[in-house]
Amino acid sequence: MSNKSTWGALIGALGSSFLASLCCLGPLLIATLGAGGAWASYSTVFEPYRPYMIIFVGLALCYSFYKLYIKPPPCGVGAACISPKMLLIQRGIFWIIVAVSFALITFPWYAGLIKGL
């Protein structure tokens, strides 16, 4: 198992989920920082790309799941073996990223509840 490819997929999934929610999360973040409405309108540029980002998030998370759970890490003669502790840490980080990605992707549906507070 290429440790770099697993970490790359996890980071890619997290970044893509942030970009997928940028159309709706961006204005809220910009308003929180105190910037005007003109800056908030620029974040709607990402709205047409949202479905593609969501697909990329799904693919990256599926790839990470495959590398962490389905394909056993190779441990042969002359190969670097991943320790069980590190594998457990990677799996824990994977599930944290899944939860954060889900929260970011579904943000447009519950954003109205937050604005009403």
N, C-alpha and C positions, 0 to 999 in steps of 0.2 A: 504494500500500500504506500503510495506516495503521500507522505505527510503534507507536503506543500500543496498538492492538488486538493486535499480535503480542506485545509485551511483556506485556500483560495476560493473554493466553492462556498464555504460558510461566509466568508467576507463578501463575496459577490452576491449571495442571497440577501444578506443584511443591507448592503448598499442599494440593491435593486428594489427591495421593499420600501426603503426610504424614498427612492426616486418615484416609485409607483404611487406613494401617498403625498408626494410633494405638491400636487395640484390642490389638495385640500388642506394639508398640514402647513404648507408654506405661508399662506395668508395669516394663519393663526400665530405662527412663529414670528412673522414680520410685525404683526400688531403687538405681540408681547414685547418685542424689542423697542417698540415706540416709533417705528417708521410709518410713513404715510401710506395711503391707499394705492398710490401709483406703483410702489414697489410690490405690493401684494398682487397686482394684476399680472405681473410678469410670471408668476408661478403657474398660471393657467396654461402656459405654453406647453407644459408637460402632459396635459390631459389626454391628447390623442395617443400618446405613447404608453399610457397606463396599462392597457391590456397586454402589450408586449412585455412590459416590465414584470407584470404578474406571472406571465408564462415563464419568463427567465427565472424568477424567484422559485417557482415550482420545480423547474428543471434542476436548478442548483441545489435545492433541498433534497430532491430525489437522488441526485448524484452523491451528495454527502451521506445520505442514509445508506445508500448502496456500499459506499466505501467504509462506513463505520460498522454496519451491522451484517450485511449479506456476504460481502467478499472478505474472507478472513485475511488478516494481515500476513504477508509472506514472512516466514522466519526460517531461512535455510542456512546452509553453509555459506559464510561470507556475506550474508545479508544482515542489514541492521534490523533488529527486532524492536517493536514498540512495546514498552512496558505496559502491563495491565492497568497500572495506575494512570498512565498518560492516556490510554484508550478510554478509561472511565471519565477522565477530565474532558476529553474531546466529545464524548457522548453527552455529557452534561451541558457543555457549551452549545452543542447542536440543538438540544431541546430548548435552551434559553433563546437561541436565535430563532427557532421555529415560533415560539410564543411572541417574541418581539415583531417578527415579520408578519404574523397573523394580525397583531394589533395595529401595525402600520397599514397593512393592506385594507383592513376593514374600517379604517378611520373615517372615510367619507360617509359611512352609514351611521356612525354615532357622533359625528362632529357637531350636529345640530344640538345634541344634548349638552355638549361642553359649552357651546356658544350661549346657551340659555342660562348658564349658571351665573 
